Amino acid sequence: MLNQIRPAIVMTVLFTLLTGLVYPLAITGFGQLAFPAQANGSRLDRDGIIIGSALIGQDFTQPGYFWPRPSATGPAPYNAAASSGSNLGATDARLVARVDDTVASLGGAPLPADAATTSASGLDPDISPANARQQLPRIAAARGVPLATLEALLADKTALPILAIFGEPRVNVLALNLALDQQAPLAR
């Protein structure tokens, strides 16, 4: 009986060490060497202070900033601890009412879809260039900046599809707002 138990115990300890210690340390080390920014949360900072992550949306509501798409997290928007989709179908009355309310609060249709709908996680940090473009007049008025300046900033911060075929053009709202603060600070 000991001849059968001993190999089982040895294999359990060996694979526990391999899969529970060696492999995670190797992958963590590789991530730190090859992709240090991503492995550390894609953090964004201002003046050496971490103010967010390029991977998690933030709630901007002031007129002088680009606004993200609505967040499905609750009770507070962009709460990473409450990330989940609403699971409401396209014809669900609650979803239709929420989208209608959002469209009305933004001045009515037509709007880009991501201006009125949430992402699956409720934490999407990106918006479409069309969504950002429709916000330009509000931001220009709030900051007293020419539209051409904002259009150039938007063009500079627009990320193209990966390998020109995977995904859609997108704009990271936090990175765009940080660049906006640098280029055209709000009057305080």
Phi and psi in degrees as GROMACS dihedral restraints (atoms count N, CA, C in turn):
[ dihedral_restraints ]
;  ai    aj    ak    al  type     phi  dphi    fc
    3     4     5     6     1   -61.7    20    10
    4     5     6     7     1   -32.4    20    10
    6     7     8     9     1   -64.6    20    10
    7     8     9    10     1   -24.4    20    10
    9    10    11    12     1   -92.1    20    10
   10    11    12    13     1   -33.0    20    10
   12    13    14    15     1   -76.6    20    10
   13    14    15    16     1   -39.9    20    10
   15    16    17    18     1   -58.1    20    10
   16    17    18    19     1   -49.7    20    10
   18    19    20    21     1   -63.1    20    10
   19    20    21    22     1   -34.2    20    10
   21    22    23    24     1   -66.1    20    10
   22    23    24    25     1   -42.0    20    10
   24    25    26    27     1   -66.4    20    10
   25    26    27    28     1   -43.8    20    10
   27    28    29    30     1   -61.8    20    10
   28    29    30    31     1   -45.4    20    10
   30    31    32    33     1   -65.9    20    10
   31    32    33    34     1   -38.2    20    10
   33    34    35    36     1   -62.8    20    10
   34    35    36    37     1   -46.1    20    10
   36    37    38    39     1   -65.1    20    10
   37    38    39    40     1   -44.2    20    10
   39    40    41    42     1   -61.0    20    10
   40    41    42    43     1   -50.3    20    10
   42    43    44    45     1   -71.1    20    10
   43    44    45    46     1   -27.6    20    10
   45    46    47    48     1   -64.9    20    10
   46    47    48    49     1   -44.3    20    10
   48    49    50    51     1   -66.0    20    10
   49    50    51    52     1   -43.1    20    10
   51    52    53    54     1   -65.9    20    10
   52    53    54    55     1   -51.0    20    10
   54    55    56    57     1   -86.7    20    10
   55    56    57    58     1   -20.2    20    10
   57    58    59    60     1  -101.3    20    10
   58    59    60    61     1   -15.4    20    10
   60    61    62    63     1  -131.0    20    10
   61    62    63    64     1   -57.9    20    10
   63    64    65    66     1   -64.5    20    10
   64    65    66    67     1   -52.0    20    10
   66    67    68    69     1   -61.5    20    10
   67    68    69    70     1   -49.7    20    10
   69    70    71    72     1   -60.1    20    10
   70    71    72    73     1   -38.6    20    10
   72    73    74    75     1   -66.8    20    10
   73    74    75    76     1   -39.4    20    10
   75    76    77    78     1   -65.4    20    10
   76    77    78    79     1   -44.3    20    10
   78    79    80    81     1   -67.2    20    10
   79    80    81    82     1   -40.7    20    10
   81    82    83    84     1   -63.7    20    10
   82    83    84    85     1   -44.0    20    10
   84    85    86    87     1   -62.3    20    10
   85    86    87    88     1   -43.9    20    10
   87    88    89    90     1   -61.5    20    10
   88    89    90    91     1   -44.7    20    10
   90    91    92    93     1   -61.0    20    10
   91    92    93    94     1   -41.7    20    10
   93    94    95    96     1   -65.9    20    10
   94    95    96    97     1   -36.5    20    10
   96    97    98    99     1   -77.5    20    10
   97    98    99   100     1   -46.4    20    10
   99   100   101   102     1   -86.0    20    10
  100   101   102   103     1   -34.2    20    10
  102   103   104   105     1  -137.9    20    10
  103   104   105   106     1    64.9    20    10
  105   106   107   108     1   -61.7    20    10
  106   107   108   109     1   -39.9    20    10
  108   109   110   111     1   -65.3    20    10
  109   110   111   112     1   -46.9    20    10
  111   112   113   114     1   -67.7    20    10
  112   113   114   115     1   -38.8    20    10
  114   115   116   117     1   -66.0    20    10
  115   116   117   118     1   -22.4    20    10
  117   118   119   120     1  -103.1    20    10
  118   119   120   121     1    19.5    20    10
  120   121   122   123     1    95.7    20    10
  121   122   123   124     1     9.9    20    10
  123   124   125   126     1    50.8    20    10
  124   125   126   127     1    47.3    20    10
  126   127   128   129     1   -71.9    20    10
  127   128   129   130     1   143.9    20    10
  129   130   131   132     1  -114.6    20    10
  130   131   132   133     1   138.9    20    10
  132   133   134   135     1  -131.0    20    10
  133   134   135   136     1   159.7    20    10
  135   136   137   138     1  -130.7    20    10
  136   137   138   139     1   122.1    20    10
  138   139   140   141     1    54.8    20    10
  139   140   141   142     1    39.5    20    10
  141   142   143   144     1    79.7    20    10
  142   143   144   145     1     2.3    20    10
  144   145   146   147     1  -107.9    20    10
  145   146   147   148     1   126.1    20    10
  147   148   149   150     1   -69.1    20    10
  148   149   150   151     1   124.1    20    10
  150   151   152   153     1  -117.5    20    10
  151   152   153   154     1    -0.7    20    10
  153   154   155   156     1   166.2    20    10
  154   155   156   157     1  -173.8    20    10
  156   157   158   159     1  -125.7    20    10
  157   158   159   160     1   145.2    20    10
  159   160   161   162     1   -69.8    20    10
  160   161   162   163     1    -9.1    20    10
  162   163   164   165     1   -99.8    20    10
  163   164   165   166     1   -11.9    20    10
  165   166   167   168     1  -124.5    20    10
  166   167   168   169     1   126.9    20    10
  168   169   170   171     1   -67.2    20    10
  169   170   171   172     1   157.7    20    10
  171   172   173   174     1  -128.8    20    10
  172   173   174   175     1   155.0    20    10
  174   175   176   177     1   -89.4    20    10
  175   176   177   178     1   103.8    20    10
  177   178   179   180     1  -104.2    20    10
  178   179   180   181     1   129.3    20    10
  180   181   182   183     1  -129.0    20    10
  181   182   183   184     1   -10.2    20    10
  183   184   185   186     1   -70.8    20    10
  184   185   186   187     1   144.5    20    10
  186   187   188   189     1   -61.5    20    10
  187   188   189   190     1   -23.9    20    10
  189   190   191   192     1   -85.3    20    10
  190   191   192   193     1     8.8    20    10
  192   193   194   195     1  -124.4    20    10
  193   194   195   196     1   156.0    20    10
  195   196   197   198     1   -71.8    20    10
  196   197   198   199     1   136.8    20    10
  198   199   200   201     1   -98.3    20    10
  199   200   201   202     1   141.4    20    10
  201   202   203   204     1   -77.3    20    10
  202   203   204   205     1   176.8    20    10
  204   205   206   207     1   -71.9    20    10
  205   206   207   208     1   158.7    20    10
  207   208   209   210     1   -57.5    20    10
  208   209   210   211     1   151.4    20    10
  210   211   212   213     1  -104.5    20    10
  211   212   213   214     1   139.7    20    10
  213   214   215   216     1   -92.6    20    10
  214   215   216   217     1    -0.2    20    10
  216   217   218   219     1   -79.8    20    10
  217   218   219   220     1   153.8    20    10
  219   220   221   222     1  -145.1    20    10
  220   221   222   223     1   161.0    20    10
  222   223   224   225     1   -76.9    20    10
  223   224   225   226     1   -19.2    20    10
  225   226   227   228     1   -98.9    20    10
  226   227   228   229     1   142.7    20    10
  228   229   230   231     1   -67.7    20    10
  229   230   231   232     1   148.0    20    10
  231   232   233   234     1    57.2    20    10
  232   233   234   235     1    38.8    20    10
  234   235   236   237     1   -89.2    20    10
  235   236   237   238     1   104.0    20    10
  237   238   239   240     1   -61.7    20    10
  238   239   240   241     1   -25.6    20    10
  240   241   242   243     1   -72.7    20    10
  241   242   243   244     1   -15.5    20    10
  243   244   245   246     1  -115.3    20    10
  244   245   246   247     1    27.4    20    10
  246   247   248   249     1   -69.3    20    10
  247   248   249   250     1   124.6    20    10
  249   250   251   252     1  -177.8    20    10
  250   251   252   253     1   158.2    20    10
  252   253   254   255     1   -79.7    20    10
  253   254   255   256     1   164.9    20    10
  255   256   257   258     1   -80.0    20    10
  256   257   258   259     1   -20.7    20    10
  258   259   260   261     1    58.9    20    10
  259   260   261   262     1    25.9    20    10
  261   262   263   264     1   -90.9    20    10
  262   263   264   265     1   133.1    20    10
  264   265   266   267     1   -71.2    20    10
  265   266   267   268     1   162.6    20    10
  267   268   269   270     1   -59.7    20    10
  268   269   270   271     1   -24.8    20    10
  270   271   272   273     1  -103.5    20    10
  271   272   273   274     1     5.3    20    10
  273   274   275   276     1   -65.2    20    10
  274   275   276   277     1   130.5    20    10
  276   277   278   279     1   -60.1    20    10
  277   278   279   280     1   -35.1    20    10
  279   280   281   282     1   -66.7    20    10
  280   281   282   283     1   -40.4    20    10
  282   283   284   285     1   -67.1    20    10
  283   284   285   286     1   -45.9    20    10
  285   286   287   288     1   -59.8    20    10
  286   287   288   289     1   -42.6    20    10
  288   289   290   291     1   -65.3    20    10
  289   290   291   292     1   -42.6    20    10
  291   292   293   294     1   -63.7    20    10
  292   293   294   295     1   -44.1    20    10
  294   295   296   297     1   -64.9    20    10
  295   296   297   298     1   -42.5    20    10
  297   298   299   300     1   -60.2    20    10
  298   299   300   301     1   -42.5    20    10
  300   301   302   303     1   -62.6    20    10
  301   302   303   304     1   -42.6    20    10
  303   304   305   306     1   -64.5    20    10
  304   305   306   307     1   -45.5    20    10
  306   307   308   309     1   -59.9    20    10
  307   308   309   310     1   -44.4    20    10
  309   310   311   312     1   -63.3    20    10
  310   311   312   313     1   -41.1    20    10
  312   313   314   315     1   -68.0    20    10
  313   314   315   316     1   -22.2    20    10
  315   316   317   318     1   -95.8    20    10
  316   317   318   319     1    10.3    20    10
  318   319   320   321     1    98.6    20    10
  319   320   321   322     1     6.6    20    10
  321   322   323   324     1    95.2    20    10
  322   323   324   325     1   170.9    20    10
  324   325   326   327     1   -76.8    20    10
  325   326   327   328     1   162.7    20    10
  327   328   329   330     1   -85.6    20    10
  328   329   330   331     1   143.3    20    10
  330   331   332   333     1  -133.6    20    10
  331   332   333   334     1   153.4    20    10
  333   334   335   336     1   -61.9    20    10
  334   335   336   337     1   147.2    20    10
  336   337   338   339     1   -56.9    20    10
  337   338   339   340     1   -38.4    20    10
  339   340   341   342     1   -75.1    20    10
  340   341   342   343     1    -5.4    20    10
  342   343   344   345     1   -77.8    20    10
  343   344   345   346     1   -22.9    20    10
  345   346   347   348     1  -118.9    20    10
  346   347   348   349     1    -9.4    20    10
  348   349   350   351     1  -116.4    20    10
  349   350   351   352     1   152.6    20    10
  351   352   353   354     1   -88.3    20    10
  352   353   354   355     1   163.4    20    10
  354   355   356   357     1   -85.4    20    10
  355   356   357   358     1   172.3    20    10
  357   358   359   360     1   -61.7    20    10
  358   359   360   361     1   -37.9    20    10
  360   361   362   363     1   -88.0    20    10
  361   362   363   364     1   -20.9    20    10
  363   364   365   366     1    80.7    20    10
  364   365   366   367     1     4.5    20    10
  366   367   368   369     1  -123.7    20    10
  367   368   369   370     1    12.2    20    10
  369   370   371   372     1   -55.9    20    10
  370   371   372   373     1   123.9    20    10
  372   373   374   375     1   -84.5    20    10
  373   374   375   376     1    -7.5    20    10
  375   376   377   378     1  -111.2    20    10
  376   377   378   379     1   153.1    20    10
  378   379   380   381     1  -129.1    20    10
  379   380   381   382     1   166.6    20    10
  381   382   383   384     1   -76.6    20    10
  382   383   384   385     1   153.3    20    10
  384   385   386   387     1   -57.9    20    10
  385   386   387   388     1   -33.0    20    10
  387   388   389   390     1   -64.6    20    10
  388   389   390   391     1   -40.2    20    10
  390   391   392   393     1   -63.4    20    10
  391   392   393   394     1   -45.9    20    10
  393   394   395   396     1   -63.6    20    10
  394   395   396   397     1   -41.5    20    10
  396   397   398   399     1   -61.8    20    10
  397   398   399   400     1   -40.2    20    10
  399   400   401   402     1   -70.8    20    10
  400   401   402   403     1   -13.3    20    10
  402   403   404   405     1   -90.0    20    10
  403   404   405   406     1   -12.6    20    10
  405   406   407   408     1   -55.7    20    10
  406   407   408   409     1   -45.7    20    10
  408   409   410   411     1   -59.3    20    10
  409   410   411   412     1   -40.6    20    10
  411   412   413   414     1   -62.6    20    10
  412   413   414   415     1   -44.7    20    10
  414   415   416   417     1   -69.4    20    10
  415   416   417   418     1   -41.5    20    10
  417   418   419   420     1   -59.9    20    10
  418   419   420   421     1   -42.8    20    10
  420   421   422   423     1   -66.9    20    10
  421   422   423   424     1   -42.2    20    10
  423   424   425   426     1   -68.6    20    10
  424   425   426   427     1   -32.3    20    10
  426   427   428   429     1  -101.9    20    10
  427   428   429   430     1   -11.1    20    10
  429   430   431   432     1    66.4    20    10
  430   431   432   433     1    40.3    20    10
  432   433   434   435     1  -116.2    20    10
  433   434   435   436     1   141.3    20    10
  435   436   437   438     1   -63.2    20    10
  436   437   438   439     1   145.1    20    10
  438   439   440   441     1   -56.2    20    10
  439   440   441   442     1   -37.9    20    10
  441   442   443   444     1   -59.6    20    10
  442   443   444   445     1   -37.6    20    10
  444   445   446   447     1   -64.0    20    10
  445   446   447   448     1   -44.3    20    10
  447   448   449   450     1   -68.5    20    10
  448   449   450   451     1   -37.3    20    10
  450   451   452   453     1   -63.5    20    10
  451   452   453   454     1   -39.8    20    10
  453   454   455   456     1   -66.0    20    10
  454   455   456   457     1   -41.2    20    10
  456   457   458   459     1   -63.1    20    10
  457   458   459   460     1   -43.7    20    10
  459   460   461   462     1   -62.6    20    10
  460   461   462   463     1   -44.3    20    10
  462   463   464   465     1   -61.2    20    10
  463   464   465   466     1   -38.7    20    10
  465   466   467   468     1   -68.0    20    10
  466   467   468   469     1   -34.2    20    10
  468   469   470   471     1   -95.2    20    10
  469   470   471   472     1     2.4    20    10
  471   472   473   474     1   -81.3    20    10
  472   473   474   475     1   122.6    20    10
  474   475   476   477     1   -90.7    20    10
  475   476   477   478     1   132.6    20    10
  477   478   479   480     1   -86.1    20    10
  478   479   480   481     1   164.1    20    10
  480   481   482   483     1   -56.5    20    10
  481   482   483   484     1   146.7    20    10
  483   484   485   486     1   -65.2    20    10
  484   485   486   487     1   129.1    20    10
  486   487   488   489     1    55.3    20    10
  487   488   489   490     1    23.7    20    10
  489   490   491   492     1    65.2    20    10
  490   491   492   493     1     8.4    20    10
  492   493   494   495     1  -135.1    20    10
  493   494   495   496     1   -20.7    20    10
  495   496   497   498     1  -100.0    20    10
  496   497   498   499     1   111.9    20    10
  498   499   500   501     1    95.8    20    10
  499   500   501   502     1  -167.9    20    10
  501   502   503   504     1  -122.7    20    10
  502   503   504   505     1   159.2    20    10
  504   505   506   507     1   -58.8    20    10
  505   506   507   508     1   144.5    20    10
  507   508   509   510     1  -151.1    20    10
  508   509   510   511     1   161.4    20    10
  510   511   512   513     1  -131.5    20    10
  511   512   513   514     1   125.9    20    10
  513   514   515   516     1   -79.0    20    10
  514   515   516   517     1   118.7    20    10
  516   517   518   519     1   -64.7    20    10
  517   518   519   520     1   -44.0    20    10
  519   520   521   522     1   -64.9    20    10
  520   521   522   523     1   -46.1    20    10
  522   523   524   525     1   -62.5    20    10
  523   524   525   526     1   -39.7    20    10
  525   526   527   528     1   -65.0    20    10
  526   527   528   529     1   -43.0    20    10
  528   529   530   531     1   -68.2    20    10
  529   530   531   532     1   -35.2    20    10
  531   532   533   534     1   -64.5    20    10
  532   533   534   535     1   -43.8    20    10
  534   535   536   537     1   -64.6    20    10
  535   536   537   538     1   -37.6    20    10
  537   538   539   540     1   -62.5    20    10
  538   539   540   541     1   -43.9    20    10
  540   541   542   543     1   -62.1    20    10
  541   542   543   544     1   -36.0    20    10
  543   544   545   546     1   -70.9    20    10
  544   545   546   547     1   -43.6    20    10
  546   547   548   549     1   -80.6    20    10
  547   548   549   550     1   -36.8    20    10
  549   550   551   552     1  -142.7    20    10
  550   551   552   553     1    76.4    20    10
  552   553   554   555     1   -58.0    20    10
  553   554   555   556     1   146.3    20    10
  555   556   557   558     1   -70.8    20    10
  556   557   558   559     1   140.6    20    10
  558   559   560   561     1   -71.1    20    10
  559   560   561   562     1   127.3    20    10
